[in-house]
Amino acid sequence: MTTDSKELNNKNYYDEGMEHYEKNEYDKAIECFTRIIELETDNELAYYNRGQAYHKKQEYDKAIKDYTKVIELKPNNVLAYNNRGIAHNYKHEYDEAIVDCTKAIELEADFSLAYSNRGAAYNGKQEYEKAIVDCTKAIELEANNVKAYGNRGVAYQGKQEYDKAIAEYNKVIELEANDAKAYNNRGVAYSSKQEYDKAIADYTKAIELNNNYALAYLNKGYLLKKIGINYEQAKLCLEKAKELYSIKNEKYRLEKIEENIKELDEYIEAKKQKENRFTKILKETEEIFNNSEKKKRSFLNFIIPSERTDHNNYLEILRRWNSYTPIVADNFHVSKGGGYFLKINGKGIVIDPGFNFIENFKGLNHYFDEIDIVLISHAHNDHTADIESILTLLHKYNENIKSSDNSEDTYTVEYDLVQKHGDTEWAGFDREKKKKLIDEEFERSTKRKIIDIFITASTFKKYVGMFELKKSINYNLHIIEAGYEKSFVDDKFLIKAIKAKHFDIISDDSSVGFLIEFDDNVILYTGDTGIDKNIVENYKKISKNIINKKLVLLAHLGGFKQHEVGYKESDGYKSFYKNHLGRLGLVELNNILKPRLCLISEFGEEFKDRRIELSEIMDNLYKGITKFLPADIGLRLNFDEGSCKVYGISNIEIDTLKMKKDDIDINETGICLLRKDYSLHYYSKTNNVKEGELIQVLIDEYENSNR
């Protein structure tokens, strides 16, 4: 064959191949490009286009092989690197994808798609911040890059910032109204926000746009089953998903789908039974059941793994009253016990989780897996009540980590094992073999949640029947006393237990406070303590040791006592409150320690409308030395490069009744009281936040939350 005739043949095959490709006739396209390669083994374009056709057929290994050949023939082919990166992404080979996309960017610095595709690979590795950076760069280079918006949405979703994710998917839909994937992904985000009607509408739309969209059927089926409103429809969706995934032979998904269909069959059959007292009780209590299931779903969202993106150091108050209130409560909204939450260099520390702690913690949008360390100062209920809840949640969290009935829960150990063994091999294991492999992998997995719990001897004595001492438990138990210290070298902080004087029913000698050092900061938590000569001497030593540190004192007031009024300097500590600081003890500790900030906590409910007044009195006593703030649920102190600021309300949009928050100088922090529930709110006095407007917004917010 002459050169001219070979070139003519190649051109004919090429044109024919491209025509088939445009018609989605990928097998015929592959045949044409293969003919060209047989005639001309170094035809770069033929390899590239055959690679694209294999890509469309989801035969990624063959696509990668062809793209690799293109790169051998033309090392600077940007598109080949980019497309090979995409193929690696589909194979979950994210490191290889990142290498290829990075090479494409090196060759062409303004290649928007390569940034977007590298962002997708970072999403696959759950490195969401890097994904957002890449997708944002892609959008800067190409404002209408649909894939970049979609991938950035996935990253926000991974970070559990669902509103931001929804905004990204909205943009995709605005640019490309028929993007079924965007509707499906937005549905997942709405489902995570428990906006189930919107989620179902989006899954339905995705299916309308692509009636072979297996994942949309699957998500809709799972959700309908989960919320229990239409088991028949849920079954139809899952059966369609099963049909579509059977074509791909995705055995792991198919196994989970079949398990769910089996459960649905049981539910549907049960509803067909002849009416009797058993069926009547189920029917009559259906609304109650659905309501309880809704609350359960909210709880389950609380114990899924979170993406820890908040690397700030902060102290958050999750406590309102002392021990009397939760036992003899005024009303649900007013009466809140609680505890404290401290985040240092990524580690989450719970201090004294009393009544309502978990409720308050979840209410401030935290996730359970943020808890790494628990400190307990003594055995009283208002400091320990939720320790059992934490242990229960820890067990449920780890069980959830092992396996899920939803094939799309990629955070499980089982999902990791499927990727490791492969879909076919995993499907061949029987139930017992799978359980054994999951349990073994869980024991060594970094996904396993283990909490360090530090408790006093009296607390251990109180809860001795609750703590297990087996090797397989998911917590490390440390019995502590005054003088104990633990350095967390990797996380750069130190915890010390300090002496307290407090009778906790079980012991009068084991209560402690805590001193926590990080960077050049110290948080000193007094715990519940009275004042005597020994306690004072101990605090004087502490003061000398931290003289160059920036101190925040978290002081437990406890209340006032009548005998404090008889104070005489010559009597020493005779008139001081014996079991708490009281007024005199609060003054004594501030005289010794001279903190930059003192948070007054552990109020009795009798102080509910006088806390601001007490803090102002203390402010006047220590003007220019110490700032005093009454501590209430939601008060957060941010520590950053030597500064300590209140994270409070910095602006009010009165037209929309929305509040914005930002860091506020502690000396410019105002406090207002919402009498509806006697909650305190912290705002900027210098940013034109008017207290009257703030109270109106808070009233509206309170009333909306109770409808």
Secondary structure, 3 states (H helix, E strand, C coil): CCHHHHHHHHHHHHHHHHHHHHCCCHHHHHHHHHHHHHHCCCCHHHHHHHHHHHHHCCCHHHHHHHHHHHHHHCCCCHHHHHHHHHHHHHCCCHHHHHHHHHHHHHHCCCCHHHHHHHHHHHHHCCCHHHHHHHHHHHHHHCCCCHHHHHHHHHHHHHCCCHHHHHHHHHHHHHHCCCCHHHHHHHHHHHHHCCCHHHHHHHHHHHHHHCCCCHHHHHHHHHHHHHHCCCHHHHHHHHHHHHHHHHHHCCHHHHHHHHHHHHHHHHHHHHHCCCCCHHHHHHHHCHHHHHHHHHHHHHHHHHCCCCCCCCCCEEEEEEECECCHHHHCCCCCCCCCCEEEEEEECCEEEEECCCCCHHHHHHHCCCCHHHCCEEECCCCCHHHHCCHHHHHHHHHHHHHHHHCCCCCCCCCCHHHHHHHHHCHHHHHHCCHHHHHHHHHHHHHHCCCCCCEEEEEEHHHHHHHCCCCCCCCCCCEEEEEECCCCEEEECCCCEEEEEEECCCCCCCCCCCCEEEEEEECCEEEEECCCCCCCHHHHHHHHHHHHHCCCCEEEEEEECCCCCHHHHHCCHHHCCCCCCCCCCHHHHHHHHHHHHCCCEEEEECECHHHCCCHHHHHHHHHHHCCCCCEEEECCCCCEEEEECCEEEEEEEEEEECCCCEEEEEEEEHHHEEEEEECCCCEEEEEECCCCCCHHHHHHHHHHHHHHHCC
